[in-house]
């Protein structure tokens, strides 16, 4: 075998050996003394957190929207007494509607706005103002978030750029005015915004 071919084979074997050695695959520090400390070996990390704003009203993943029904008895019409009510897809037990507001967008306040499908709850030509339905708010994560009503939004302030609030709204009919008989219906849509 001539010298040129031997030299080429030696170079090739050296490259293969270097590729397989630990020092070629990663940082390595060796300490051979009885008591010593190796050099620092860095590991670089990167964690990307996306910005988001999330509003939940009712059960998570429910196929249908929340339905709240109040049935006033003839004995307590207009007396201010709370009426029996039922909730479907509330996500928080009997008579309760779960809510959650979570955000990491900025240090600016978030606002929950309520918008009615009409000017009020309607039954033919008669109406009940949206303000006649309110809710008792309870917080399970963070302070309770007050129920917004059409025309009166709720503002929530972040803490160090994060909002994490969850709880329940227990809706109730105020029942202080006597209205004409009928079934009054309407929809209130809730929207969260944060600049």
Secondary structure, 3 states (H helix, E strand, C coil): CCHHHHHHHHHHHHHHHHHHCHHHHCCCCCCCCCCCCCCCCCCCCCCCCCCCEEEEECCCCCCCCCEEEEECCHHHCCCCCCCEEEEECCECCCCCEEEEEEECCCCCCEEEEEEECCCCEEECCEEECHHHEEEEEEEEECCCCCCCECCECEEECCECCEEEEEEEEEEEECCCCCCCCCCCECCEEEEEEEC
